[in-house]
Amino acid sequence: MSAPFPPDIFKGERFAVLGLGRAGLPAARALVAMGAEVTVWDDTAKAREAATGLVVAEPVMAGLQGLVMSPGIPHLLPKPHPAAIAARASGVPILSDADLLYRAVRKAGSAARFVGITGTNGKSTTTALVAHILTQSGLQAKAGGNLGEAALSLGLLPDDGVYVLEMSSYMLERLASLRFDAAAMLNLSADHIDRHGDMAGYAAAKRHIFDRQTEGDVAVIGADDALSREMAADHGPARLVMISGDDAPLATAPTLPGRHNAQNIAAATALCHALGLGDAAIAAGIRSYPGLAHRQELVARSGETLWVNDSKATNADSAAKALSCYERMIWIAGGQSKEGGIAPLAEFFPRIRHALLIGRDAAPFAETLSAHNVAHSLVGTLERAVDEAVRLIPMLAPDAVLLSPACASWDQFTGFDQRGDVFRDLARKAAGESI
């Protein structure tokens, strides 16, 4: 278990926290508990009301040691927040809470190691898998960052502890001091282009995970896409380990199907080797890994048909990973589509016995499927999709009813997690047999 930080770690330092969501509000409270002077702000009144006990005021840059911005608030593109403009003009660093966690750990005198994991897809699974392997091996490990707990909520680990942080491109742009003892960049495909301008900007943000690494550190990079391979030539002085979904795994787990998860296993294996674990301990951890919610989560069964919650698949590249795992499926897709829609998934269309389309962009998805002669129905809602899947299962005998939307969820849900929770409940009621 982690311990509280000393109450004077940031005594005499001043910070402003902008954005009071799952990262910002915990960061503000943690900084106050560590002795910092903190003002907080959110552009929505409801979020400000939740900041009980904190000093709520629009950020003033004079005298600040840093502006902590929630990842979702842009500081450059597509349009910088006014506070970010003011910070840059005043020379105030714009920071991620992960950077402040690193500073706090070192100020507290702990030599705990840091593992960072990024990539367009697979980073949550790999983060959770590494933390699971380490914990099963008897080490004190805490996972967080872009997954689970916010970084500054993780507490203080001892010298032999390990922080395993999922790092989004948004977080990686805002690092000033954090150095990862072992870092992984899994894969790179188009995503978040509005925030980074183009693929070169997106790749540059991801490359920051290797900043400040030394010869004694390890950089793990996926070899399965050209952009990642290019990054391997410019990863810095750390020892390079290339990994692939074609690597023979030390072990497999039923919660980690498909070639993409083979790459995640390979990355986790390399990172755990870098931390000193042996093959036997790593293999045992892989075999016992319970899986993550909303990432090919097996939630129910109707006879031989699995119900699979892959709500985390918010783009086509991520959905492709799940579609590749089943030969005959009823596919539930739709929501707020990313650029390119589902056209990149055409190679998997022959596996789809029927597609059930929901959400805002169901109609353009239907056009794409019609052009490839894929049977489909525009059902609108997740509730109707599950009802229709129940009707179709006896006729189509699919391997799976797969929710892998290839879309963001904001048109109908508060996030991919709520979408997955709703599907899980509906599937279990419909199937009558949970997993």
Backbone torsions as a table, in degrees:
resi	resn	phi	psi	omega
1	MET	NA	146.2	177.3
2	SER	-80.7	161.2	179.8
3	ALA	-111.8	162.2	174.4
4	PRO	-66.3	151.3	173.6
5	PHE	-75.4	151.1	173.5
6	PRO	-56.3	146.5	-172.7
7	PRO	-77.0	1.1	-178.2
8	ASP	-121.3	16.1	-176.6
9	ILE	-55.9	-43.0	-177.9
10	PHE	-112.6	26.7	179.1
11	LYS	-59.5	133.3	-179.8
12	GLY	85.8	-3.3	178.5
13	GLU	-103.2	149.3	-177.6
14	ARG	-122.1	135.0	179.5
15	PHE	-134.3	151.6	167.1
16	ALA	-115.1	138.7	178.6
17	VAL	-115.1	123.1	-179.0
18	LEU	-112.8	121.2	-176.3
19	GLY	97.4	114.8	-172.4
20	LEU	-114.4	46.8	176.6
21	GLY	-92.3	-147.6	-173.3
22	ARG	-67.0	-20.4	177.0
23	ALA	-101.0	-43.0	-171.4
24	GLY	-68.5	-48.3	-176.5
25	LEU	-64.7	-46.4	175.2
26	PRO	-61.0	-35.9	178.7
27	ALA	-62.9	-44.4	-179.7
28	ALA	-61.9	-46.4	-178.6
29	ARG	-65.4	-38.3	179.2
30	ALA	-66.0	-41.7	179.9
31	LEU	-63.9	-41.1	176.3
32	VAL	-61.2	-43.5	179.8
33	ALA	-64.1	-22.1	178.7
34	MET	-97.1	13.6	171.4
35	GLY	94.6	0.5	-178.3
36	ALA	-78.0	154.5	167.0
37	GLU	-87.8	125.0	-171.2
38	VAL	-132.7	131.8	166.1
39	THR	-112.9	146.6	-177.3
40	VAL	-126.3	153.0	178.6
41	TRP	-153.9	146.5	170.4
42	ASP	-142.8	144.4	-176.8
43	ASP	-73.0	-10.6	178.2
44	THR	-105.9	134.7	-177.0
45	ALA	-62.6	-37.1	-178.2
46	LYS	-61.7	-41.5	178.9
47	ALA	-67.1	-38.2	178.7
48	ARG	-63.7	-35.7	-179.5
49	GLU	-64.1	-26.3	-179.6
50	ALA	-77.4	-9.8	-175.3
51	ALA	-86.5	50.0	-177.9
52	THR	-63.0	136.2	178.4
53	GLY	82.5	-1.6	179.6
54	LEU	-108.4	159.5	177.5
55	VAL	-84.3	110.4	-177.6
56	VAL	-97.8	117.4	179.9
57	ALA	-163.5	147.4	176.6
58	GLU	-61.7	142.2	-172.9
59	PRO	-62.7	134.1	170.8
60	VAL	-116.4	125.7	-167.3
61	MET	-79.4	-23.0	-174.7
62	ALA	-58.1	125.8	175.1
63	GLY	81.1	3.4	-179.0
64	LEU	-78.8	141.0	169.8
65	GLN	-86.7	-13.7	177.6
66	GLY	-179.8	150.3	170.7
67	LEU	-106.4	115.1	-179.5
68	VAL	-94.4	110.9	-177.5
69	MET	-106.8	133.4	173.9
70	SER	-58.2	144.9	-173.1
71	PRO	-55.2	-34.3	-175.2
72	GLY	-75.2	-8.7	-178.9
73	ILE	-92.5	121.2	-176.7
74	PRO	-73.4	141.0	173.9
75	HIS	-110.1	-8.9	176.4
76	LEU	-130.8	-70.5	-177.7
77	LEU	-117.3	156.6	-4.8
78	PRO	-74.6	-23.9	175.6
79	LYS	-147.6	117.6	-176.0
80	PRO	-68.6	143.5	174.4
81	HIS	-65.2	143.6	-179.9
82	PRO	-53.7	-35.4	179.0
83	ALA	-65.6	-34.8	177.4
84	ALA	-67.0	-39.3	176.8
85	ILE	-61.4	-44.2	179.5
86	ALA	-64.8	-39.6	179.7
87	ALA	-63.6	-46.0	-179.8
88	ARG	-63.1	-40.2	179.7
89	ALA	-65.1	-29.0	-177.9
90	SER	-95.5	-2.0	-178.2
91	GLY	73.4	22.9	178.9
92	VAL	-88.0	125.8	179.7
93	PRO	-62.5	138.8	173.3
94	ILE	-99.2	117.1	-166.2
95	LEU	-119.5	154.7	167.2
96	SER	-91.7	149.7	176.6
97	ASP	-62.7	-24.6	177.3
98	ALA	-64.0	-35.9	178.1
99	ASP	-65.5	-39.2	179.1
100	LEU	-71.6	-31.1	173.2
101	LEU	-60.3	-46.9	-179.9
102	TYR	-59.3	-46.3	179.6
103	ARG	-61.2	-43.2	-178.9
104	ALA	-64.1	-42.3	179.8
105	VAL	-61.2	-45.7	-179.1
106	ARG	-70.0	-38.6	176.8
107	LYS	-62.4	-32.4	179.3
108	ALA	-77.1	-6.0	177.4
109	GLY	88.0	8.7	180.0
110	SER	-86.2	139.5	176.0
111	ALA	-98.5	19.6	178.8
112	ALA	-50.1	142.7	-177.9
113	ARG	-89.1	156.5	-178.8
114	PHE	-120.9	130.1	174.3
115	VAL	-116.0	129.2	178.6
116	GLY	-117.2	138.7	-177.3
117	ILE	-134.0	127.1	176.5
118	THR	-140.3	-179.6	-175.2
119	GLY	142.0	160.8	179.0
120	THR	-67.2	-42.6	-178.8
121	ASN	-133.0	151.0	174.2
122	GLY	91.8	-6.8	-173.8
123	LYS	-69.0	-35.0	179.1
124	SER	-66.5	-46.8	178.9
125	THR	-60.7	-44.5	-178.9
126	THR	-65.7	-39.8	178.0
127	THR	-60.8	-50.4	-179.1
128	ALA	-64.0	-37.7	-179.4
129	LEU	-65.9	-44.9	178.8
130	VAL	-60.9	-46.7	179.9
131	ALA	-61.3	-38.7	178.9
132	HIS	-64.6	-45.9	-179.9
133	ILE	-60.6	-45.4	-178.7
134	LEU	-62.4	-44.6	-179.3
135	THR	-64.3	-43.3	178.6
136	GLN	-64.4	-22.6	179.2
137	SER	-87.1	-0.7	176.7
138	GLY	96.3	2.9	178.0
139	LEU	-87.3	153.4	173.3
140	GLN	-84.2	114.3	-178.2
141	ALA	-133.6	142.5	177.0
142	LYS	-130.0	129.6	177.7
143	ALA	-103.1	143.4	178.8
144	GLY	-178.4	-154.7	-175.6
145	GLY	91.8	-118.3	178.4
146	ASN	-76.1	-9.4	178.4
147	LEU	-120.5	130.7	173.9
148	GLY	69.6	-130.5	-175.8
149	GLU	-69.0	142.5	172.3
150	ALA	-61.7	151.4	-171.1
151	ALA	-55.8	-45.9	-175.6
152	LEU	-76.1	-1.4	174.5
153	SER	-91.7	-2.7	-171.4
154	LEU	-79.2	-16.6	178.6
155	GLY	78.4	-178.5	-175.0
156	LEU	-97.5	122.8	175.7
157	LEU	-98.3	153.3	179.0
158	PRO	-74.0	-178.2	-175.3
159	ASP	-56.7	-34.1	-177.9
160	ASP	-93.5	9.8	178.1
161	GLY	-82.1	164.5	-179.1
162	VAL	-136.2	126.1	169.7
163	TYR	-92.2	126.1	178.9
164	VAL	-113.7	107.5	-170.4
165	LEU	-112.4	123.5	167.3
166	GLU	-78.0	127.8	-174.9
167	MET	-119.1	116.7	173.9
168	SER	-79.4	164.3	176.7
169	SER	-61.4	-33.5	179.1
170	TYR	-63.7	-40.5	179.5
171	MET	-71.3	-38.7	-175.6
172	LEU	-66.9	-24.7	177.9
173	GLU	-70.2	-13.8	-169.8
174	ARG	-121.7	44.3	178.0
175	LEU	-110.6	137.6	178.2
176	ALA	-121.7	-26.6	-174.8
177	SER	-134.7	-20.6	-173.7
178	LEU	-61.5	129.1	174.7
179	ARG	-123.4	126.6	180.0
180	PHE	-90.8	126.9	174.5
181	ASP	-64.2	-35.0	174.8
182	ALA	-141.5	130.8	-176.4
183	ALA	-135.2	144.3	-179.3
184	ALA	-128.7	135.0	169.8
185	MET	-118.2	106.7	-166.3
186	LEU	-78.0	-49.2	-174.1
187	ASN	-165.4	165.2	-176.8
188	LEU	-143.4	121.3	172.5
189	SER	-145.0	167.7	-170.9
190	ALA	-59.7	125.8	176.3
191	ASP	-168.1	150.0	175.7
192	HIS	55.3	32.6	-178.0
193	ILE	-64.5	-31.3	179.3
194	ASP	-61.8	-32.0	-179.0
195	ARG	-82.8	-24.3	-173.9
196	HIS	-115.8	-2.8	174.0
197	GLY	89.9	-47.0	179.5
198	ASP	-164.5	179.5	-178.2
199	MET	-64.5	-32.5	178.0
200	ALA	-63.5	-40.5	177.7
201	GLY	-67.2	-38.8	178.1
202	TYR	-64.5	-45.8	178.8
203	ALA	-62.6	-38.7	179.4
204	ALA	-63.3	-39.0	177.7
205	ALA	-64.0	-43.7	179.7
206	LYS	-64.2	-34.4	-176.9
207	ARG	-65.1	-20.2	-179.4
208	HIS	-62.3	-14.9	179.5
209	ILE	-64.4	-19.5	179.7
210	PHE	-98.0	2.3	179.9
211	ASP	-60.0	141.0	174.6
212	ARG	68.1	4.6	175.0
213	GLN	-67.7	150.4	-179.0
214	THR	-115.7	-179.7	-178.8
215	GLU	-62.6	-23.8	179.5
216	GLY	-83.6	-2.5	-179.0
217	ASP	-97.2	173.4	-177.6
218	VAL	-126.4	133.6	175.1
219	ALA	-115.0	119.1	-179.9
220	VAL	-105.7	126.1	-176.2
221	ILE	-133.8	135.5	177.7
222	GLY	-69.1	142.2	-178.5
223	ALA	-105.6	7.8	-170.5
224	ASP	-94.1	0.2	174.2
225	ASP	-140.9	151.9	-171.9
226	ALA	-63.9	-39.3	-176.9
227	LEU	-65.8	-37.7	176.5
228	SER	-67.8	-40.7	177.9
229	ARG	-61.4	-37.7	176.3
230	GLU	-62.1	-39.1	-179.8
231	MET	-64.2	-29.7	-178.6
232	ALA	-62.0	-24.6	179.8
233	ALA	-78.8	-9.3	-175.0
234	ASP	-139.8	49.2	-175.1
235	HIS	-98.0	-5.1	-179.7
236	GLY	98.5	-165.6	-171.4
237	PRO	-83.4	-7.8	-176.8
238	ALA	-64.9	158.4	176.0
239	ARG	-68.2	128.0	-175.7
240	LEU	-91.6	133.1	172.3
241	VAL	-126.8	117.5	177.1
242	MET	-91.9	137.5	-178.8
243	ILE	-130.2	158.5	-176.8
244	SER	-148.1	155.9	171.8
245	GLY	-66.6	-11.0	177.1
246	ASP	-89.8	-4.9	179.1
247	ASP	-66.1	140.5	176.6
248	ALA	-72.0	119.8	-176.0
249	PRO	-76.2	152.7	173.0
250	LEU	-65.4	-31.0	179.3
251	ALA	-161.3	166.3	176.0
252	THR	-124.4	167.9	178.9
253	ALA	-143.7	144.2	179.4
254	PRO	-63.4	-20.2	178.9
255	THR	-84.8	0.6	-176.6
256	LEU	-128.9	65.1	-178.4
257	PRO	-81.1	156.9	169.6
258	GLY	91.4	161.6	-177.9
259	ARG	-65.0	-35.6	-179.9
260	HIS	-63.1	-37.1	177.0
261	ASN	-73.7	-25.6	172.6
262	ALA	-62.7	-37.4	175.2
263	GLN	-66.7	-40.6	177.3
264	ASN	-61.1	-41.8	177.7
265	ILE	-62.9	-42.1	179.9
266	ALA	-62.6	-41.0	178.9
267	ALA	-66.0	-44.9	178.8
268	ALA	-61.4	-40.3	178.1
269	THR	-60.9	-46.2	-179.6
270	ALA	-63.8	-41.2	179.9
271	LEU	-66.3	-41.3	179.5
272	CYS	-69.8	-35.5	172.5
273	HIS	-59.2	-41.8	-179.1
274	ALA	-62.5	-26.9	179.2
275	LEU	-89.9	2.1	174.0
276	GLY	98.9	5.3	180.0
277	LEU	-79.2	148.1	177.7
278	GLY	-91.9	170.2	-175.6
279	ASP	-59.4	-41.6	-175.6
280	ALA	-63.4	-43.8	-179.6
281	ALA	-66.5	-40.0	179.8
282	ILE	-65.7	-45.5	-179.4
283	ALA	-61.2	-41.7	179.0
284	ALA	-62.9	-39.5	178.4
285	GLY	-66.7	-39.5	177.7
286	ILE	-62.4	-47.5	-177.0
287	ARG	-61.6	-31.3	-176.2
288	SER	-96.2	5.3	-176.3
289	TYR	-65.4	125.6	-174.5
290	PRO	-83.8	-10.7	-179.1
291	GLY	91.0	168.4	-179.5
292	LEU	-113.3	145.9	174.0
293	ALA	-62.2	141.8	173.8
294	HIS	72.9	8.9	178.5
295	ARG	-126.5	88.9	-174.0
296	GLN	48.8	45.2	179.3
297	GLU	-80.3	120.9	177.8
298	LEU	-79.0	113.1	-170.6
299	VAL	-111.4	-22.9	-178.2
300	ALA	-162.3	171.8	179.2
301	ARG	-143.9	134.0	170.8
302	SER	-116.0	96.0	-173.9
303	GLY	62.7	-118.3	179.5
304	GLU	-92.6	-0.3	-177.0
305	THR	-96.2	124.9	176.8
306	LEU	-86.8	147.4	169.7
307	TRP	-106.3	121.5	-170.4
308	VAL	-121.9	123.4	179.4
309	ASN	-97.4	102.9	177.3
310	ASP	-119.3	45.1	-175.6
311	SER	-61.2	-23.3	-179.8
312	LYS	-66.0	-14.5	-179.8
313	ALA	-74.5	87.7	-175.3
314	THR	-98.3	6.6	174.0
315	ASN	-145.5	168.0	-174.7
316	ALA	-64.2	-39.0	-177.8
317	ASP	-62.4	-40.1	178.3
318	SER	-69.0	-41.5	178.5
319	ALA	-62.4	-32.5	-180.0
320	ALA	-58.1	-34.4	-178.9
321	LYS	-61.8	-42.4	-179.9
322	ALA	-75.0	-40.7	-179.8
323	LEU	-60.6	-28.9	-178.8
324	SER	-73.7	-11.3	-173.6
325	CYS	-90.9	-9.3	-174.2
326	TYR	-131.6	139.1	-177.3
327	GLU	-86.8	-30.8	-179.3
328	ARG	-136.8	119.0	-175.1
329	MET	-144.1	154.5	161.0
330	ILE	-97.6	121.9	-172.4
331	TRP	-108.1	124.8	173.9
332	ILE	-102.7	120.1	-174.8
333	ALA	-142.2	163.1	174.6
334	GLY	124.6	168.3	-175.1
335	GLY	139.8	-138.7	176.1
336	GLN	-95.6	107.3	-172.2
337	SER	-73.2	149.1	171.1
338	LYS	-88.4	170.4	-179.7
339	GLU	-56.3	132.8	179.6
340	GLY	94.6	-14.4	176.8
341	GLY	58.1	-137.0	-178.3
342	ILE	-106.4	7.2	179.0
343	ALA	-55.7	-36.8	179.4
344	PRO	-65.4	-10.0	-177.8
345	LEU	-93.5	9.5	-172.5
346	ALA	-56.7	-31.6	-178.3
347	GLU	-64.1	-21.0	-179.4
348	PHE	-96.5	-5.2	-176.6
349	PHE	-59.1	-35.6	178.6
350	PRO	-61.5	-17.8	179.0
351	ARG	-82.4	-14.7	-173.0
352	ILE	-87.4	114.6	176.8
353	ARG	-79.6	-30.9	174.3
354	HIS	-163.4	137.6	176.2
355	ALA	-108.1	135.3	178.1
356	LEU	-114.1	116.2	-167.8
357	LEU	-105.7	130.9	-177.9
358	ILE	-124.4	166.7	167.5
359	GLY	79.5	-174.3	-170.7
360	ARG	-58.4	-42.0	-172.3
361	ASP	-103.7	29.7	177.0
362	ALA	-62.3	-39.5	-176.0
363	ALA	-63.2	-50.1	176.7
364	PRO	-64.2	-31.1	174.5
365	PHE	-63.9	-39.5	179.0
366	ALA	-62.6	-38.4	178.0
367	GLU	-62.0	-43.4	179.2
368	THR	-63.2	-44.6	-179.4
369	LEU	-66.8	-38.2	177.7
370	SER	-61.2	-39.0	179.9
371	ALA	-64.8	-19.3	179.6
372	HIS	-112.0	12.6	176.2
373	ASN	58.6	39.3	176.8
374	VAL	-96.7	126.2	178.7
375	ALA	-63.3	136.0	-176.7
376	HIS	-158.0	162.4	175.7
377	SER	-140.0	139.1	172.9
378	LEU	-88.8	104.7	-174.6
379	VAL	-104.3	-16.4	172.5
380	GLY	86.8	-58.1	-174.4
381	THR	-119.9	161.5	178.4
382	LEU	-66.0	-36.7	178.7
383	GLU	-59.6	-46.2	179.4
384	ARG	-68.4	-33.1	178.1
385	ALA	-62.9	-43.4	179.7
386	VAL	-66.1	-42.3	177.0
387	ASP	-58.9	-43.1	-178.9
388	GLU	-69.5	-36.5	177.4
389	ALA	-61.7	-41.0	177.6
390	VAL	-59.0	-41.2	-179.8
391	ARG	-66.8	-35.6	-173.2
392	LEU	-83.7	-26.2	-174.0
393	ILE	-54.1	-47.4	-179.4
394	PRO	-62.0	-30.6	-178.7
395	MET	-81.9	-34.4	-171.1
396	LEU	-103.7	-19.0	-179.5
397	ALA	46.1	56.9	-178.7
398	PRO	-76.8	157.8	171.6
399	ASP	-67.6	-34.2	-173.3
400	ALA	-153.1	149.9	160.7
401	VAL	-100.3	111.5	-169.1
402	LEU	-112.6	114.7	167.3
403	LEU	-88.4	104.5	176.2
404	SER	-142.6	82.0	-158.1
405	PRO	-69.3	-20.9	-175.5
406	ALA	58.9	25.4	-174.4
407	CYS	-149.9	154.2	165.6
408	ALA	-69.5	165.4	-169.4
409	SER	-112.7	1.7	-167.4
410	TRP	-66.0	-16.6	-179.2
411	ASP	-71.7	-25.7	-176.5
412	GLN	-130.5	-13.3	-174.2
413	PHE	-138.1	167.7	177.4
414	THR	-78.8	-12.4	179.6
415	GLY	171.6	173.0	-178.7
416	PHE	-62.2	-29.6	-177.9
417	ASP	-68.8	-41.3	176.7
418	GLN	-65.2	-41.2	177.3
419	ARG	-57.4	-45.3	179.4
420	GLY	-66.9	-38.2	178.3
421	ASP	-62.4	-43.3	179.1
422	VAL	-62.9	-44.5	179.8
423	PHE	-62.3	-43.3	-179.5
424	ARG	-57.6	-47.0	-179.1
425	ASP	-64.0	-44.4	-180.0
426	LEU	-63.9	-42.7	-177.9
427	ALA	-64.5	-42.1	-178.9
428	ARG	-67.4	-35.8	176.7
429	LYS	-69.3	-38.7	-177.7
430	ALA	-72.6	-40.3	-175.3
431	ALA	-82.5	-32.8	-178.4
432	GLY	75.0	4.8	-179.5
433	GLU	-141.5	102.0	179.6
434	SER	-78.9	162.3	175.5
435	ILE	-116.3	NA	NA
